[in-house]
């Protein structure tokens, strides 16, 4: 039976090697733990020729390889391979006490290989770099160009007697070169493992994955098949096939090469992935993205079917009947006209009309361009099949988009319907129904903001901190005893921002009734606190850390949105930084003391002013009073406090 492997978590050695080449005195000085054994180990790697030379010349001193190692009880030796480094380590056998029939399938002799990602000779591209982002946008534009221009060129521009070297031909070659370079970029761009979510940066793994997925499609799309037709025999495109005396086999080969251009359309499959990558940069929502994709799909399918219908017009044999475009030419220009006499844009408009009418599941009403030959009828059947599939896809996509776009509103409406149904069965008063409906409508925004808070809490702590720092750092920086430490203690600032909550309140709603529950930033709306009115942008509750919280209530006068840093969260964060906590409490104490002094002084001033208005006037006798004695002015101050609620 082979012993089961232990924990494979650490590369460092669990026990230092003990060399038998050490002196006997040193060996005797080393105490072996009870139950441990000294096991012989083999050399894992022989020195290379270069190492033998430099060691022989004394340029380098070789490492002294141990001949044995101390292995404690219930441990075993295991080989560790990390790139070209080979070592032994002592690993705990966590299944040592298990019965043999449970552990006999474990393989202890298998070495532990530490995976090392190899980038290769050429560097890898950073998936988050600005260059790659711009390159993806260029690739997306070229994919749209290929999806629109290549079918039109193949169907309405290219001829069957070879190729024409013009501006469009040169542009296509440049596009092919860019797509060829894109193949190299795809083979050197890290990807995320769909199972583990880990970014794979191993050059060999990236290349193998690319060869298994997109390589064949990309390769077929960049091969210029039409270049093979340069030296082919020329045929006059103005003469019908039935009157040409050329080699039909060669002509069919030219048409086949002409159709091979459409292989470039296979790259369009990558357009959806690139559009998803740019979703964050262009700030487009899921519903808008789905609608854009659906619109592009409809437009391009109409365009492709129109181009395919033009290709279905071509005769494969002189005995084949003429196609729809030849009949249209005879209808438009006379009985002897051919398809070559029709302008390409005029023919394209007719093809788009037939394509759009077919995809609408109604069908074209113009019999002149209707399919008549077997090849056109077969293509029409294919177009109708595509129309059915597209109709199902449109219905499913639109249903999904509407469900996602109105998910929150729909849940709110269903909740209101449940309450109205309950009130209808209970036969309650209509005014009560109206109040409940107003309450549910006012608290709709509260649920929305709470959903945003829950979404942020689902993110990792560090990423959550970065996002909330962008959102709430301005709010935190307006708290006097926190502002000096935002740049000095970034972790504290992140932790404080992660605890900030977004709350919404309808008009006349009670925000708090037993004093401040934290620090508040009024983002939108107007609030009333203790007889004072606070507009948008105000911060209050900075003294919430006081020992005795002042009893007062805050009420929303309009629809209010507040950013709240709860008192418990603030205390928890400051408890980890005692100096900052002391600074905060000192600031609060001084703020309260200054407020009390100012209030008491104001009260004495108002009471003295009222005393002077009395007949006879009231004067202070404070200089002549003993400690603990009151005068008439003190009593006036107390009366003023009781009267005005100070």
WOVENQUI-V116664 format. One record per residue. N is the residue number from 1. NEAR is the number of other C-alpha atoms within 8 Angstrom. Layout:
n;near
N;NEAR
N;NEAR
//
This chain:
n;near
1;4
2;9
3;9
4;13
5;10
6;10
7;8
8;6
9;4
10;5
11;6
12;5
13;9
14;7
15;9
16;6
17;8
18;9
19;10
20;9
21;4
22;7
23;7
24;6
25;6
26;8
27;9
28;7
29;6
30;6
31;5
32;7
33;6
34;6
35;6
36;10
37;9
38;8
39;8
40;7
41;8
42;5
43;6
44;6
45;5
46;5
47;7
48;6
49;6
50;7
51;8
52;9
53;8
54;10
55;11
56;7
57;7
58;7
59;7
60;7
61;6
62;5
63;4
64;4
65;6
66;10
67;10
68;12
69;14
70;12
71;13
72;11
73;8
74;8
75;11
76;10
77;9
78;13
79;11
80;13
81;12
82;10
83;8
84;5
85;6
86;11
87;8
88;9
89;13
90;12
91;13
92;9
93;12
94;9
95;8
96;7
97;5
98;7
99;6
100;7
101;5
102;7
103;11
104;10
105;7
106;9
107;9
108;10
109;6
110;7
111;9
112;9
113;7
114;8
115;6
116;7
117;8
118;8
119;11
120;7
121;4
122;5
123;7
124;10
125;10
126;8
127;8
128;6
129;8
130;6
131;6
132;11
133;11
134;8
135;8
136;9
137;10
138;8
139;10
140;11
141;8
142;9
143;11
144;9
145;9
146;10
147;12
148;10
149;8
150;13
151;12
152;10
153;9
154;13
155;11
156;11
157;8
158;10
159;7
160;11
161;12
162;13
163;11
164;6
165;7
166;6
167;6
168;7
169;9
170;9
171;8
172;8
173;9
174;8
175;9
176;12
177;9
178;8
179;11
180;11
181;8
182;9
183;10
184;8
185;9
186;8
187;9
188;12
189;12
190;13
191;8
192;8
193;9
194;6
195;4
196;5
197;7
198;7
199;8
200;11
201;13
202;11
203;12
204;9
205;9
206;15
207;10
208;8
209;8
210;11
211;9
212;7
213;7
214;8
215;10
216;8
217;9
218;13
219;9
220;9
221;13
222;11
223;7
224;9
225;10
226;12
227;7
228;8
229;11
230;8
231;6
232;8
233;6
234;6
235;8
236;6
237;9
238;7
239;7
240;8
241;8
242;7
243;7
244;8
245;4
246;6
247;6
248;7
249;6
250;7
251;11
252;9
253;8
254;12
255;9
256;8
257;11
258;12
259;9
260;9
261;13
262;10
263;9
264;13
265;11
266;10
267;11
268;11
269;8
270;7
271;10
272;9
273;8
274;11
275;9
276;8
277;7
278;10
279;11
280;8
281;5
282;6
283;6
284;8
285;7
286;6
287;9
288;8
289;10
290;10
291;10
292;8
293;9
294;10
295;8
296;8
297;8
298;9
299;8
300;10
301;8
302;12
303;11
304;9
305;12
306;14
307;15
308;10
309;12
310;14
311;8
312;11
313;12
314;8
315;11
316;6
317;8
318;8
319;5
320;8
321;6
322;10
323;14
324;12
325;12
326;12
327;11
328;11
329;15
330;12
331;9
332;6
333;8
334;8
335;7
336;6
337;10
338;12
339;9
340;7
341;8
342;9
343;7
344;8
345;6
346;8
347;12
348;12
349;8
350;9
351;13
352;12
353;10
354;13
355;14
356;9
357;11
358;13
359;15
360;8
361;9
362;7
363;9
364;10
365;4
366;6
367;6
368;8
369;11
370;9
371;9
372;8
373;10
374;6
375;7
376;13
377;10
378;8
379;10
380;9
381;8
382;8
383;12
384;11
385;8
386;9
387;12
388;10
389;8
390;10
391;8
392;8
393;8
394;9
395;8
396;8
397;10
398;9
399;8
400;8
401;11
402;9
403;8
404;8
405;7
406;8
407;9
408;6
409;7
410;8
411;8
412;9
413;8
414;8
415;8
416;10
417;8
418;8
419;8
420;9
421;8
422;8
423;10
424;8
425;6
426;6
427;6
428;8
429;6
430;6
431;6
432;8
433;11
434;8
435;8
436;8
437;9
438;8
439;8
440;9
441;8
442;10
443;11
444;9
445;10
446;11
447;8
448;8
449;11
450;10
451;8
452;8
453;10
454;8
455;8
456;8
457;8
458;6
459;8
460;7
461;6
462;6
463;8
464;12
465;12
466;9
467;8
468;12
469;12
470;7
471;7
472;10
473;11
474;7
475;8
476;12
477;10
478;9
479;9
480;7
481;9
482;12
483;10
484;8
485;9
486;11
487;6
488;6
489;8
490;9
491;6
492;9
493;13
494;12
495;10
496;13
497;14
498;10
499;9
500;11
501;9
502;11
503;11
504;12
505;14
506;11
507;9
508;8
509;9
510;9
511;9
512;11
513;9
514;9
515;10
516;11
517;9
518;13
519;14
520;12
521;12
522;15
523;11
524;11
525;13
526;14
527;13
528;12
529;11
530;7
531;5
532;6
533;8
534;9
535;10
536;9
537;8
538;9
539;10
540;7
541;10
542;11
543;6
544;11
545;9
546;9
547;4
548;4
549;9
550;7
551;7
552;11
553;12
554;12
555;12
556;17
557;12
558;10
559;12
560;16
561;12
562;12
563;12
564;12
565;14
566;12
567;11
568;7
569;10
570;11
571;9
572;8
573;11
574;10
575;8
576;6
577;8
578;8
579;6
580;10
581;10
582;8
583;9
584;10
585;10
586;8
587;9
588;12
589;9
590;8
591;8
592;8
593;8
594;8
595;8
596;8
597;8
598;8
599;8
600;8
601;8
602;8
603;11
604;10
605;8
606;8
607;12
608;12
609;8
610;8
611;12
612;11
613;7
614;8
615;5
616;5
617;8
618;10
619;9
620;7
621;8
622;7
623;4
624;5
625;9
626;5
627;4
628;4
629;6
630;8
631;10
632;10
633;13
634;8
635;9
636;11
637;11
638;8
639;8
640;10
641;10
642;8
643;6
644;6
645;5
646;4
//
